[in-house]
Amino acid sequence: MIINQVLLLLMLSILWPSDALPFPPGTIGNLFGMPESDGRILQRSKRGWMWNQFFLLEEYTGNDHQYVGKLHSNMDRGGGNVRYVLTGDGAGTLFLIDEKSGDIHATKRLDREEKAMYTLHAKVLDRTTNAELEPDTEFNIKIHDINDNAPKFEKDIFFASVPEMSEVGTSVATITATDADDQTYGNSAKLVYSILQGQPYFSVDSENGTIKTALPGMDREVKENYQVVIQAKDMAGQMGGLSGTTTVSITLSDVNDSPPRFANHSFRVTSVESTEIGGTIGRIKADDPDVGRNAEMEYSIVGGHDIFNIITDQTTQEGVIIIKKALDYESKKDYEFRVEVRNTYLDARFIHGLQFKDYATVKVTVEDVDEPPVFTRNPYIIEVHEDTAAGSFVGAVSARDPDADNKPVKYSIDRHTDLERLFNIDSVNGTITTLKSLDREMSKWHNISVVATEINNPRQTTRVPVFIKVLDVNDNAPEFAMSYDTFVCENVKAGQLIQTISAVDTDEPLVGHKFVFSISATNPNFTIVDREDNTANILTRRGGFSRREMSMYFLPVVISDNDFPIQSSTSTLIVRVCACDSRGNMQTCNPEVLPFSDGLTTGALVAILLCVVILLMIVVLFAALRRQRKKEPLIISKEDVRDNVVSYNDEGGGEEDTQAFDIGTLRNPEVMDANKLRRDIIPEMLFPFRRTSPLKDNTDVRDFINGRLQENDSDPTAPPYDSLATYAYEGSGSLAESLSSLESAATEGDHDYDYLGNWGPQFKKLAEMYIGKSPDRET
């Protein structure tokens, strides 16, 4: 490196005179070489001409600091009086300057791909005073590129496709690589592409990396996927250049170059004769090595067929054979037809010389099954008159077994369709008869189902609807169309219209209804005029009606029809007599009542009587409510001698109030302490009494109580709340025995009543009465 520098200085001194050197003595210059662009970059300054750019090779591998260049000032006399200072990009870290000599060194390896140029500033200071001797000078250090980066592809593997059967030179894809080296300096970044794997099927353009087909007639059905390895090498592909590779996965896309073909040109299908219309009986399939849209096929029957049809299953590309018309084993057992298959989409490039269709023969065999009976008609419509008597013939149905055996059939009526059991059918010949008389006015149609069943195989059944229409017979007389509210005014005149009537008939004659209206010719009050349109007018025969004489008239009207046999009925028209104004408007229709001698009318008496009845009902209702609200007390009297119940008008504190009572005593009365007194009230006596314990064997009383308890528990009418039941049963084992005088001895002197004193304060009065009469005490 030092030799190169010396030779370069020598050549410069020969080429230029001393006064025209690019860096005259006393100026700052680059000792490493000339610039690679134009060779000289000069800048005018007050110190003369100087280089403003240094060059440094990247990727320096030496152990010492790499020498960059030297700075020198005119103010530097060589005595160490000046100090050089470097600032800017990387100053002090990447670049160091000897402040005495001005030599610049790089401290570590530099990479042009990280940063290609550094801008720095140089100063010359007085070492003693630190004063600036020359203005700040800017210069650049440019990193020279070397070929230290290999070409790189964007991905390790690329995917591409090209149609099969493509011509040679068809472009597949363009794959390019990048080189981080300087493209403007030398051939470090000049790439050349080549193919390492994939011949002879594909080739690559060495300059732009375009992959093309190199072999004609590549068939996807033979081979679909290809792996092509592409290499990119720098230094224009020369020896020593760096390279990188990538893999391109190329797939041949399908084109419709293969017609469909049947692997077997004859198919045999079997179907039972009971297959429903539209049902599938078999499938056939042709093979097409193409895929996707190019493999879609369409099946058809050549010339069509009356019984069968074929459709294409778009999912499986199979031909599905279906039935258009019901099969009948007894009529025909074997069928044969020809099926054609063709591609749905054709490619015009490949249709020349090839037929993209194929043919196959299909043979269908029909198998026999046990079929249910078949009716001769479906449905049946039968007409019958409503006056047909029970047991009369209505109609007949007929069914047969379609099988070759022609097994016998029996008939029955589905009783769910004939709940009233109006019809019956002969099980042998299918004759339908009536069980009851029919009424068209109740139901005009009867819809029943007749079932035909094979006798030898009851599971084979067929049902058919039978619609029975009931024909009309004139068996109903006409009657009023509505209920009429007819009145006549007291001041009416003779011949005046008071009502227009009409009639209805539930029968339906074929020629329509024609009614005739009439009344008794001897009726002195009213007459009738038939209007010949199934209506009639009621007219007055006289005038001057009076409510006092008769407030209501009953007018019988005879209505007849014209059908055969003629039916007639008598309907009664009620005509009220009312008071009207001068224009004939009704005012009142109540009959006039003659006044009584005391001045009260009948209406007033009725009103008074009604008020009295209402008052009595209110009183009775009030009393009933009072009685219902009143509850019978549990204890009728505190002096009831049948039980010893003491009532306290105070309220305890519940189970936690232990001062009011002893809960243990309540649970077990037999262990009650005789001297235990209530602590919440003042006792009625100062001295405690002693109660004699009851006998252990009063079983009759216990049984009596248990029996009554069970009766109340099982009584559904018992009240839903706790109640107190009192029974006057003493039992046979009482300590006090009976207090009744009925079983007492003849004389009272035979008894000792001292024990009454031990019974407590409740029996104090009784003890005084009997103990005082004791003979011993009197003595």
C-alpha positions in Angstrom: 0.0 0.0 0.0 2.9 2.4 0.8 4.5 1.5 -2.5 1.3 2.4 -4.4 1.2 5.7 -2.6 4.8 6.5 -3.5 4.3 5.5 -7.2 1.2 7.6 -7.4 3.0 10.7 -6.0 5.9 10.1 -8.4 3.6 9.9 -11.4 1.8 13.1 -10.4 5.1 15.0 -10.0 6.1 14.0 -13.6 2.8 14.8 -15.1 2.3 18.2 -13.5 4.9 20.9 -12.8 5.5 21.8 -9.2 3.3 24.9 -9.3 0.4 23.0 -10.8 0.3 19.9 -8.5 -3.2 19.0 -7.4 -2.1 19.3 -3.7 0.9 21.8 -3.5 3.1 21.6 -0.4 1.4 23.0 2.7 -2.1 21.8 1.6 -4.4 19.0 2.9 -4.4 16.1 0.5 -5.3 12.4 0.1 -2.4 10.1 0.0 -4.4 7.0 -0.8 -5.4 7.4 -4.5 -7.3 9.3 -7.0 -11.1 9.5 -7.0 -12.9 6.7 -9.0 -15.4 8.9 -10.6 -13.6 11.8 -12.5 -10.1 11.4 -10.9 -10.0 14.9 -9.4 -12.3 16.8 -7.1 -10.8 20.3 -6.3 -12.0 23.0 -4.1 -10.7 26.6 -4.0 -9.8 28.0 -0.6 -7.6 30.7 0.8 -5.0 28.1 1.5 -4.8 27.1 -2.1 -6.1 24.0 -3.8 -6.9 20.9 -1.6 -8.6 17.5 -2.0 -12.1 17.5 -0.4 -12.6 13.6 -0.7 -10.8 10.5 0.6 -11.3 6.9 -0.6 -11.3 3.8 1.6 -11.8 0.2 0.7 -14.6 -1.6 2.7 -14.2 -4.9 4.5 -10.6 -4.1 5.7 -9.3 -7.2 7.6 -6.0 -5.9 9.1 -5.3 -6.0 12.8 -4.1 -2.4 13.1 -6.1 0.7 12.3 -6.5 1.3 8.6 -4.8 4.4 7.4 -7.2 6.8 5.6 -5.2 10.0 4.9 -3.2 13.0 6.2 -4.2 16.6 7.0 -1.6 19.4 6.9 -1.9 23.1 7.5 0.3 26.0 6.4 0.3 27.1 9.9 2.0 23.9 11.0 5.8 24.7 11.2 6.6 21.3 12.4 7.3 22.5 15.9 4.2 21.0 17.5 2.5 24.4 17.8 -0.8 23.3 16.2 -3.4 20.8 17.1 -5.7 19.0 14.6 -9.3 18.4 15.6 -11.8 16.1 13.7 -15.6 16.3 14.0 -18.5 14.9 12.0 -19.8 11.4 11.1 -18.0 8.8 13.2 -15.3 11.2 14.5 -13.8 9.8 17.7 -15.4 6.4 17.1 -14.9 5.2 13.6 -12.3 7.8 12.6 -9.3 9.0 14.8 -6.9 11.8 13.9 -3.4 12.3 15.3 -3.7 15.8 16.6 0.0 16.4 16.1 0.6 14.9 12.7 -2.9 15.1 11.2 -3.0 11.4 10.2 -6.5 9.9 10.0 -7.2 6.2 10.7 -10.3 4.0 10.7 -10.8 2.1 13.9 -12.8 -0.9 12.6 -14.0 -2.6 9.4 -16.4 -0.5 7.4 -19.3 -1.8 5.2 -20.4 0.2 2.2 -23.8 -1.5 2.3 -24.4 0.0 5.7 -23.1 3.5 4.8 -21.3 4.5 1.7 -19.9 8.0 2.6 -19.0 9.9 5.8 -18.9 13.7 6.0 -16.3 15.2 8.5 -14.9 18.6 9.5 -11.3 19.5 10.3 -10.0 22.3 12.5 -6.5 23.7 13.2 -6.1 25.1 16.7 -3.2 26.7 18.5 -2.0 24.2 21.0 -1.2 26.9 23.6 -4.1 29.3 23.3 -6.6 26.9 21.8 -7.4 29.6 19.3 -8.7 28.6 15.8 -5.9 29.2 13.3 -7.9 28.3 10.1 -11.6 28.2 9.4 -13.4 24.8 9.6 -12.8 22.6 6.5 -15.4 20.0 5.3 -14.4 16.8 3.5 -15.9 13.4 2.7 -14.6 9.8 3.1 -16.1 7.5 0.5 -16.1 3.8 1.0 -15.0 1.8 -2.1 -17.1 -1.2 -2.9 -15.8 -4.8 -3.1 -17.8 -7.9 -4.1 -18.8 -9.1 -0.7 -22.5 -9.8 -1.2 -24.0 -12.7 -3.0 -27.3 -12.4 -5.0 -30.5 -13.1 -3.1 -33.9 -14.1 -4.2 -37.0 -12.7 -2.5 -38.3 -16.2 -1.5 -36.7 -19.7 -1.3 -39.5 -21.2 -3.4 -41.8 -19.7 -6.0 -45.0 -21.1 -7.5 -46.1 -20.8 -11.1 -48.3 -22.5 -13.6 -48.6 -22.8 -17.4 -51.3 -24.5 -19.5 -50.5 -28.0 -20.7 -49.7 -28.4 -24.4 -48.3 -24.9 -24.5 -46.0 -24.0 -27.4 -42.2 -23.7 -27.0 -41.2 -20.3 -25.6 -44.4 -19.7 -23.7 -43.5 -17.5 -20.7 -44.1 -19.1 -17.3 -42.8 -16.6 -14.8 -40.0 -14.0 -14.2 -37.8 -14.6 -11.2 -35.3 -11.9 -10.3 -32.6 -11.6 -7.6 -31.0 -8.6 -5.9 -27.3 -7.8 -5.1 -26.5 -5.4 -2.3 -23.1 -4.4 -3.9 -22.6 -1.1 -5.7 -24.2 -1.4 -9.2 -22.3 1.6 -10.4 -18.9 0.2 -9.7 -17.5 -2.7 -11.5 -19.4 -6.0 -12.1 -20.1 -6.7 -8.4 -23.8 -6.3 -8.9 -24.2 -7.5 -12.5 -26.2 -10.7 -12.4 -26.5 -13.5 -14.9 -29.4 -16.2 -14.6 -29.1 -19.8 -15.4 -31.1 -23.0 -14.9 -29.6 -25.7 -12.8 -32.5 -28.2 -12.7 -35.5 -28.4 -15.0 -34.1 -29.2 -18.4 -35.2 -30.0 -21.0 -38.7 -28.8 -20.1 -37.9 -25.2 -19.2 -35.3 -22.5 -20.0 -34.5 -19.2 -18.4 -33.4 -15.8 -19.9 -29.9 -15.1 -18.6 -30.5 -11.3 -18.4 -34.0 -10.9 -17.0 -34.7 -14.3 -15.3 -37.8 -15.1 -17.4 -38.6 -18.8 -17.4 -40.1 -20.3 -20.6 -41.2 -23.6 -21.9 -38.6 -25.5 -23.8 -40.4 -28.8 -24.7 -43.5 -29.1 -26.9 -46.6 -31.2 -26.0 -46.2 -31.3 -22.2 -49.2 -33.3 -21.0 -50.7 -32.7 -17.5 -52.2 -36.2 -17.5 -48.6 -37.6 -17.9 -46.8 -35.3 -15.4 -48.3 -32.3 -13.6 -45.6 -30.8 -11.4 -42.0 -29.7 -12.1 -39.3 -28.4 -9.8 -37.0 -25.9 -11.5 -33.8 -24.5 -9.8 -32.7 -21.1 -11.0 -29.2 -19.6 -10.2 -28.3 -15.9 -10.2 -24.5 -15.1 -10.3 -22.8 -11.7 -10.1 -19.5 -10.5 -11.7 -21.4 -11.1 -15.0 -21.2 -14.8 -14.4 -17.4 -14.8 -14.4 -15.2 -17.1 -12.4 -15.0 -16.1 -8.8 -18.4 -14.4 -8.7 -20.9 -15.1 -5.9 -24.2 -16.8 -6.6 -27.7 -17.6 -5.1 -30.4 -20.1 -6.0 -34.1 -20.5 -5.7 -36.7 -23.2 -6.5 -39.7 -22.6 -8.8 -42.5 -25.1 -8.5 -44.3 -25.1 -11.9 -47.7 -26.8 -12.3 -49.2 -27.6 -15.7 -52.8 -26.3 -15.6 -55.5 -28.4 -17.3 -57.0 -27.9 -20.7 -59.8 -29.9 -22.2 -57.6 -32.1 -24.4 -59.1 -35.5 -23.3 -62.6 -36.7 -24.2 -64.7 -38.7 -21.8 -64.6 -42.5 -22.3 -66.7 -45.4 -20.8 -64.5 -48.0 -19.3 -67.2 -50.5 -20.0 -69.6 -50.0 -22.9 -72.3 -52.2 -21.5 -74.2 -51.7 -18.1 -76.8 -53.9 -16.5 -79.3 -52.5 -13.9 -81.9 -54.3 -11.9 -85.0 -52.6 -10.4 -88.1 -53.8 -8.5 -91.4 -52.9 -10.1 -92.5 -51.1 -6.9 -89.9 -48.3 -7.4 -91.7 -44.9 -7.2 -91.7 -42.5 -10.1 -88.6 -40.3 -10.0 -86.7 -43.0 -8.0 -83.1 -43.9 -8.9 -82.5 -47.4 -10.2 -78.8 -47.2 -11.0 -75.7 -45.1 -11.9 -73.1 -45.2 -14.7 -69.9 -43.3 -15.0 -67.5 -42.3 -17.8 -63.8 -41.4 -17.2 -62.3 -38.1 -18.1 -58.6 -37.5 -17.1 -59.2 -33.7 -17.2 -60.1 -31.9 -14.0 -62.4 -29.1 -13.0 -64.6 -27.5 -15.6 -62.9 -29.5 -18.4 -64.0 -32.8 -16.8 -67.7 -31.9 -16.5 -69.9 -34.3 -18.5 -73.5 -34.5 -19.6 -75.4 -37.8 -20.0 -78.4 -38.4 -22.3 -80.5 -41.3 -23.7 -80.1 -41.5 -27.4 -83.5 -40.9 -28.9 -85.1 -40.5 -25.5 -87.2 -43.1 -23.6 -90.8 -43.4 -22.3 -90.0 -45.2 -19.1 -86.5 -44.0 -18.1 -84.5 -40.9 -18.0 -80.9 -40.1 -17.1 -79.5 -37.0 -15.4 -76.0 -35.9 -14.4 -74.9 -35.8 -10.8 -72.8 -32.6 -10.8 -70.8 -33.7 -7.7 -69.7 -37.1 -8.8 -70.1 -36.6 -12.6 -72.2 -39.8 -12.8 -75.2 -40.6 -14.9 -78.2 -41.3 -12.7 -80.9 -43.4 -14.2 -84.4 -42.6 -12.9 -87.9 -43.8 -13.7 -90.4 -41.6 -15.6 -93.3 -44.1 -15.6 -94.2 -46.9 -13.2 -92.8 -50.3 -13.9 -94.9 -53.4 -14.2 -93.3 -56.8 -14.1 -96.4 -58.4 -15.5 -96.4 -56.1 -18.6 -92.6 -56.0 -19.4 -89.6 -57.4 -17.7 -86.6 -56.2 -19.7 -85.6 -52.9 -21.3 -82.5 -51.7 -23.3 -81.4 -48.2 -24.4 -78.3 -46.4 -25.4 -76.6 -43.6 -23.4 -74.4 -40.8 -24.7 -71.8 -38.9 -22.7 -70.1 -35.7 -23.8 -68.1 -32.8 -22.3 -70.0 -29.7 -21.4 -67.2 -27.3 -22.3 -65.0 -27.8 -25.4 -61.7 -26.3 -26.3 -61.5 -25.2 -30.0 -57.8 -26.0 -30.1 -58.3 -29.7 -29.6 -61.7 -30.6 -31.1 -60.1 -31.3 -34.5 -59.8 -35.0 -35.2 -61.3 -36.0 -31.8 -64.9 -36.9 -30.8 -65.5 -35.5 -27.3 -68.3 -38.0 -26.6 -68.8 -41.7 -26.1 -71.6 -44.3 -26.0 -72.7 -47.2 -23.8 -75.6 -49.7 -23.7 -77.8 -50.0 -20.6 -80.0 -53.1 -19.9 -82.7 -52.8 -17.2 -84.3 -55.9 -15.7 -87.5 -55.5 -13.7 -88.1 -57.8 -10.7 -91.5 -58.9 -9.4 -92.8 -57.9 -6.0 -95.9 -58.7 -4.1 -98.0 -55.6 -5.0 -101.1 -54.4 -3.0 -104.6 -54.5 -4.6 -105.5 -52.0 -7.3 -108.9 -50.3 -7.5 -110.6 -49.9 -10.8 -111.3 -46.3 -10.0 -109.8 -43.7 -7.7 -111.8 -42.0 -6.3 -115.4 -43.3 -6.3 -118.4 -40.9 -6.4 -121.8 -42.4 -5.6 -125.2 -40.8 -5.3 -128.1 -41.9 -3.1 -131.4 -40.4 -2.1 -131.9 -39.3 1.5 -135.2 -41.3 1.9 -133.3 -44.6 1.2 -134.2 -47.1 3.9 -131.6 -48.8 6.0 -130.0 -51.8 4.3 -130.5 -50.3 0.8 -127.9 -50.6 -2.0 -125.7 -47.5 -2.4 -122.9 -48.6 -4.8 -120.0 -51.0 -5.2 -116.2 -50.8 -5.5 -113.9 -53.3 -7.1 -110.2 -54.1 -6.7 -107.9 -56.8 -8.0 -104.4 -58.2 -7.2 -102.1 -56.9 -10.0 -99.7 -59.9 -9.5 -99.7 -62.9 -11.8 -101.2 -65.0 -9.0 -104.3 -62.7 -8.8 -104.9 -63.5 -5.1 -108.4 -62.9 -3.7 -109.2 -59.6 -2.1 -111.5 -58.6 0.8 -113.1 -55.2 1.5 -113.7 -53.2 4.6 -114.6 -49.6 5.6 -112.2 -47.5 7.7 -114.4 -46.8 10.7 -112.4 -43.7 11.5 -114.1 -42.2 8.4 -117.6 -43.5 9.3 -117.9 -42.8 13.0 -121.7 -42.8 12.9 -121.7 -46.2 11.2 -124.0 -45.2 8.4 -122.6 -47.6 5.8 -121.6 -51.2 5.5 -119.6 -53.1 2.8 -119.7 -56.7 1.7 -116.2 -58.0 2.3 -116.4 -60.3 -0.8 -118.0 -58.3 -3.6 -117.5 -54.7 -2.3 -121.2 -53.8 -2.3 -121.9 -50.7 -0.1 -125.2 -50.5 1.7 -126.8 -48.2 4.3 -127.0 -49.1 8.0 -129.2 -46.1 8.9 -131.4 -43.7 7.0 -129.7 -40.6 5.6 -130.7 -37.0 6.0 -129.4 -34.6 3.5 -130.2 -31.6 5.7 -127.8 -33.0 8.3 -125.0 -33.8 5.8 -125.0 -33.5 2.1 -121.8 -35.5 1.6 -120.3 -38.6 3.3 -116.6 -39.2 2.7 -115.5 -42.8 3.7 -112.4 -44.8 2.9 -112.7 -48.4 1.7 -109.7 -50.7 2.3 -108.9 -53.6 0.0 -106.7 -56.3 1.6 -105.1 -59.4 0.1 -106.5 -62.4 2.0 -103.2 -64.4 1.8 -101.1 -61.4 2.8 -102.9 -58.9 5.1 -100.0 -56.5 5.0 -100.8 -55.7 1.3 -103.6 -53.2 1.6 -104.9 -50.3 -0.5 -107.4 -47.7 0.4 -109.6 -45.6 -1.9 -111.8 -42.6 -1.0 -115.5 -43.0 -1.7 -117.6 -39.8 -1.8 -121.3 -40.4 -1.3 -123.6 -37.6 -2.2 -127.0 -37.5 -0.6 -129.7 -36.4 -3.0 -132.5 -34.3 -1.8 -136.1 -35.5 -1.2 -138.9 -33.1 -0.3 -139.3 -34.2 3.3 -139.3 -30.8 5.1 -142.1 -28.3 5.2 -141.5 -24.6 4.7 -141.6 -22.3 7.7 -141.3 -18.6 8.6 -137.9 -17.1 7.6 -137.7 -15.2 10.9 -139.5 -14.4 14.0 -141.8 -11.4 13.3 -142.8 -8.6 15.7 -146.1 -7.5 14.3 -148.5 -4.9 15.7 -151.7 -3.3 14.6 -152.8 0.2 15.6 -156.0 0.8 17.4 -157.1 3.4 14.9 -156.1 1.3 11.9 -158.4 1.1 8.9 -159.6 -1.9 7.0 -157.3 -3.2 4.3 -154.1 -1.7 5.7 -150.8 -3.6 5.4 -149.4 -4.6 8.8 -146.7 -7.2 7.9 -144.9 -8.8 5.0 -143.8 -12.4 5.7 -141.5 -14.9 3.9 -140.6 -18.5 4.2 -137.6 -20.9 4.0 -137.3 -24.6 3.3 -134.2 -26.8 4.0 -135.0 -28.9 1.0 -133.4 -27.9 -2.4 -135.7 -28.7 -5.3 -134.3 -28.8 -8.8 -136.7 -26.1 -10.1 -136.4 -23.8 -7.0 -138.7 -23.0 -4.2 -142.3 -21.9 -4.7 -144.3 -21.2 -1.5 -148.1 -20.7 -1.1 -149.4 -18.7 1.9 -153.0 -18.9 3.2 -155.1 -18.2 6.4 -158.5 -19.2 7.4 -161.1 -17.5 5.2 -163.4 -17.0 8.2 -160.9 -14.9 10.1 -162.8 -11.6 10.8 -159.8 -9.5 11.6 -157.0 -10.2 9.1 -156.5 -11.4 5.5 -153.5 -12.5 3.5 -152.4 -11.6 0.0 -149.8 -13.9 -1.7 -147.3 -11.8 -3.7 -146.2 -14.8 -5.9 -142.5 -14.2 -5.0 -142.4 -16.4 -1.9 -143.6 -13.6 0.2 -147.1 -12.5 1.4 -148.8 -9.4 2.9 -150.9 -9.5 6.0 -153.8 -6.9 5.8 -156.5 -5.9 8.2 -160.0 -7.0 7.4 -161.6 -4.4 9.6 -160.7 -1.3 11.6 -161.1 -0.1 15.2 -159.1 -2.5 17.4 -159.1 -2.0 21.2 -156.4 -3.1 23.7 -159.1 -3.4 26.4 -161.0 -5.9 24.4 -158.0 -8.0 23.2 -154.3 -6.9 23.4 -153.0 -9.8 21.2 -154.2 -11.9 18.3 -152.8 -15.2 17.2 -152.9 -15.6 13.4 -152.3 -19.2 12.0 -150.6 -19.0 8.5 -150.4 -22.1 6.3 -147.3 -22.4 4.1 -147.0 -25.0 1.4 -144.3 -25.8 -1.2 -144.7 -27.0 -4.8 -142.4 -30.1 -4.8 -143.5 -33.7 -4.7 -144.8 -34.8 -2.3 -146.2 -31.4 -1.2 -145.2 -30.4 2.3 -146.9 -27.7 4.3 -146.8 -26.3 7.8 -148.7 -23.9 10.0 -146.9 -21.0 11.6 -148.5 -18.7 14.1 -148.1 -14.9 13.6 -148.6 -12.9 16.9 -150.2 -9.5 16.3 -150.2 -7.0 19.2 -152.6 -4.2 19.5 -150.8 -0.9 20.2 -151.7 2.7 20.6 -150.4 4.8 17.7 -150.3 8.5 16.7 -152.1 10.0 13.8 -149.2 8.9 11.4 -149.3 5.3 12.5 -146.2 5.3 14.7 -146.4 3.0 17.6 -146.5 4.6 21.0 -147.3 1.9 23.5 -148.5 -1.7 23.4 -149.2 -2.3 27.1 -152.8 -3.3 27.8 -154.9 -0.7 29.6 -155.6 -1.6 33.2 -158.8 -0.5 35.0 -158.2 1.5 38.2 -159.1 -0.2 41.6 -161.6 1.4 44.1 -158.8 2.4 46.4 -156.9 4.2 43.6 -154.0 1.7 43.2 -153.5 0.1 39.8 -152.3 -3.4 39.2 -148.9 -2.1 38.2 -148.4 -0.3 41.4 -149.3 -3.3 43.4 -146.8 -5.4 41.5 -144.1 -2.8 42.2 -144.8 -2.7 45.9 -144.8 -6.5 46.1 -141.5 -6.6 44.2 -139.9 -4.1 46.7 -141.0 -6.2 49.7 -139.5 -9.3 48.2 -136.2 -7.5 47.6 -136.0 -6.2 51.1 -136.7 -9.7 52.5 -133.9 -11.1 50.4 -131.5 -8.5 51.6 -132.3 -9.2 55.3 -131.9 -13.0 54.8 -128.6 -12.4 53.0 -127.3 -10.2 55.7 -128.2 -12.7 58.4 -126.5 -15.5 56.5 -123.3 -13.4 56.2 -123.3 -12.6 59.9 -123.7 -16.2 60.8 -120.9 -17.3 58.4 -118.5 -14.7 59.8 -119.2 -15.7 63.5 -116.8 -18.4 64.8 -117.8 -20.8 67.4 -115.4 -20.4 70.4 -113.2 -23.2 71.3 -114.3 -22.9 75.0 -117.9 -22.0 75.4 -117.7 -21.2 79.1 -115.0 -20.9 81.7 -117.3 -22.7 84.1 -117.5 -25.8 82.0 -117.3 -28.7 84.4 -116.3 -31.2 81.8 -112.7 -30.0 81.5 -110.2 -28.2 83.6 -109.0 -25.5 81.1 -107.5 -22.2 82.4 -107.5 -19.3 80.0 -104.8 -16.6 80.3 -105.2 -13.3 78.5 -101.5 -12.9 78.0 -99.0 -13.7 75.3 -95.8 -15.6 75.8 -92.5 -14.9 74.2 -92.1 -18.2 72.3 -89.8 -21.0 72.9 -86.9 -18.7 74.0 -89.0 -17.3 76.9 -87.9 -19.7 79.6 -89.4 -17.5 82.4 -93.0 -18.2 81.3 -92.9 -22.0 81.4 -90.8 -25.0 81.5 -90.5 -26.6 78.1 -89.4 -29.9 79.6 -92.5 -30.1 81.7 -94.7 -29.5 78.6 -92.9 -32.3 76.8 -93.1 -34.8 79.7 -95.9 -34.0 82.1 -95.1 -37.1 84.2 -91.8 -35.7 85.5 -93.3 -32.3 86.4 -91.9 -30.9 89.6 -94.9 -30.7 92.0 -93.4 -27.6 93.7 -92.6 -25.8 90.3 -94.6 -22.6 90.0 -94.9 -20.2 87.1 -92.3 -17.4 87.4 -94.0 -14.8 85.2 -97.3 -14.4 87.3 -98.2 -14.2 90.9 -99.6 -17.5 92.2 -103.2 -17.7 93.4 -102.2 -19.6 96.6 -99.3 -19.1 99.0 -98.8 -22.7 99.8 -98.0 -25.3 97.1 -100.2 -28.2 96.5 -99.4 -31.7 95.6 -101.0 -33.3 92.6 -101.3 -37.0 92.6 -99.7 -38.6 89.5 -102.2 -40.3 87.2 -102.3 -44.1 87.0 -100.1 -45.7 84.5 -102.7 -48.1 83.2 -105.6 -45.9 82.1 -105.6 -47.8 78.8 -109.3 -47.2 78.2 -108.9 -43.4 78.2 -105.8 -43.6 76.1 -107.4 -45.9 73.6 -110.5 -43.6 73.5 -108.3 -40.6 72.8 -106.2 -42.3 70.1 -109.4 -43.6 68.4 -110.8 -40.1 68.3 -107.5 -38.7 67.1 -107.4 -41.2 64.2 -111.0 -40.3 63.2 -110.2 -36.6 63.0 -107.0 -37.2 61.1 -108.8 -39.3 58.4 -111.8 -37.0 58.3 -111.6 -35.0 54.9 -114.1 -32.4 56.3 -112.0 -31.5 59.4 -110.9 -27.9 59.6 -107.4 -27.1 58.4 -106.4 -25.4 61.7 -105.8 -26.7 65.2 -108.9 -27.2 67.3 -109.9 -28.3 70.8 -112.2 -31.3 71.1 -113.8 -32.0 74.5 -115.2 -35.4 75.4 -117.3 -36.2 78.6 -115.6 -39.5 79.2 -114.0 -40.1 82.5 -112.7 -43.6 82.1 -112.9 -46.4 84.7 -109.7 -45.8 86.5 -110.0 -42.3 87.9 -108.5 -41.6 91.3 -111.4 -39.4 92.2 -113.8 -42.0 90.9 -117.2 -40.7 89.8 -118.5 -37.4 91.1 -122.0 -38.3 90.1 -124.4 -39.1 92.9 -126.1 -41.7 90.8 -123.7 -44.4 91.8 -122.9 -43.1 95.3 -123.7 -45.1 98.4 -127.0 -44.7 100.3 -125.5 -42.6 102.9 -122.7 -40.0 102.7 -121.2 -41.2 105.9 -119.6 -44.2 104.2 -117.2 -42.0 102.3 -114.0 -40.3 103.4 -113.5 -36.9 101.6 -110.2 -36.0 103.1 -108.5 -36.6 99.8 -110.3 -33.6 98.3 -107.9 -31.4 100.2 -105.1 -32.7 98.1 -106.6 -31.7 94.8 -105.6 -28.1 94.9 -107.3 -24.7 94.9 -109.6 -25.6 92.1 -111.5 -28.1 94.4 -111.2 -26.0 97.5 -114.8 -25.1 97.7 -115.8 -28.7 97.1 -113.5 -29.9 99.8 -115.0 -27.5 102.3 -118.5 -28.7 101.5 -117.8 -32.4 101.9 -115.0 -32.4 104.5 -117.2 -30.1 106.7 -119.9 -32.7 106.7 -117.6 -35.6 107.7 -118.8 -37.3 111.0 -115.3 -37.4 112.3 -114.9 -33.7 112.0 -118.3 -33.0 113.6 -117.4 -35.2 116.5 
